[in-house]
């Protein structure tokens, strides 16, 4: 099994399980995942969409 390399996002809260500091981004910057639950989301390619996420 090939494990993905992850960069953890300090202070991030999972939108699904509400766990603090468990959100990570893959090194290829394609996915945002929570290591505590099965939450997974593709990272937005559009900078405007990314700004919306930061404001939430």
C-alpha positions as a printed NumPy array, in Angstrom:
array([[  0.   ,   0.   ,   0.   ],
       [  1.381,   3.403,  -1.004],
       [  0.696,   6.056,   1.651],
       [  0.177,   9.646,   0.561],
       [  2.452,  12.379,   1.883],
       [  0.379,  14.944,   3.778],
       [  0.778,  18.573,   4.877],
       [ -1.331,  19.309,   7.951],
       [ -3.207,  22.601,   8.205],
       [ -2.777,  24.167,  11.663],
       [ -6.024,  25.28 ,  13.258],
       [ -8.253,  23.691,  10.611],
       [-11.506,  22.066,  11.739],
       [-13.043,  19.176,   9.82 ],
       [-16.477,  20.151,   8.47 ],
       [-17.74 ,  16.597,   8.988],
       [-16.453,  15.405,  12.384],
       [-15.398,  18.818,  13.794],
       [-11.96 ,  17.494,  14.814],
       [ -9.296,  20.185,  15.275],
       [ -5.898,  19.911,  13.54 ],
       [ -6.812,  16.716,  11.654],
       [ -7.154,  18.287,   8.168],
       [ -4.325,  17.748,   5.707],
       [ -3.587,  18.516,   2.071],
       [ -1.816,  16.022,  -0.17 ],
       [  1.604,  17.132,  -1.433],
       [  0.26 ,  17.281,  -4.974],
       [ -2.291,  19.809,  -3.593],
       [ -5.228,  17.97 ,  -5.152],
       [ -7.102,  16.721,  -2.077],
       [ -8.098,  17.985,   1.339],
       [ -8.642,  15.109,   3.777],
       [ -9.414,  14.477,   7.445],
       [ -7.345,  11.765,   9.082],
       [ -9.998,  11.231,  11.799],
       [-12.972,  10.471,   9.569],
       [-13.606,   9.679,   5.907],
       [-13.987,  13.341,   4.807],
       [-12.256,  14.012,   1.497],
       [-12.612,  16.918,  -0.904],
       [-10.871,  18.007,  -4.079],
       [ -9.028,  21.277,  -3.601],
       [-10.531,  24.105,  -5.711],
       [ -8.499,  25.116,  -8.758],
       [-10.131,  28.56 ,  -8.891],
       [ -8.582,  31.064,  -6.395],
       [-11.997,  32.7  ,  -5.845],
       [-13.442,  29.368,  -4.67 ],
       [-10.439,  28.893,  -2.383],
       [-11.093,  32.3  ,  -0.789],
       [-14.685,  31.231,  -0.058],
       [-13.385,  28.197,   1.826],
       [-10.976,  30.324,   3.89 ],
       [-13.815,  32.664,   4.907],
       [-15.954,  29.793,   6.236]])
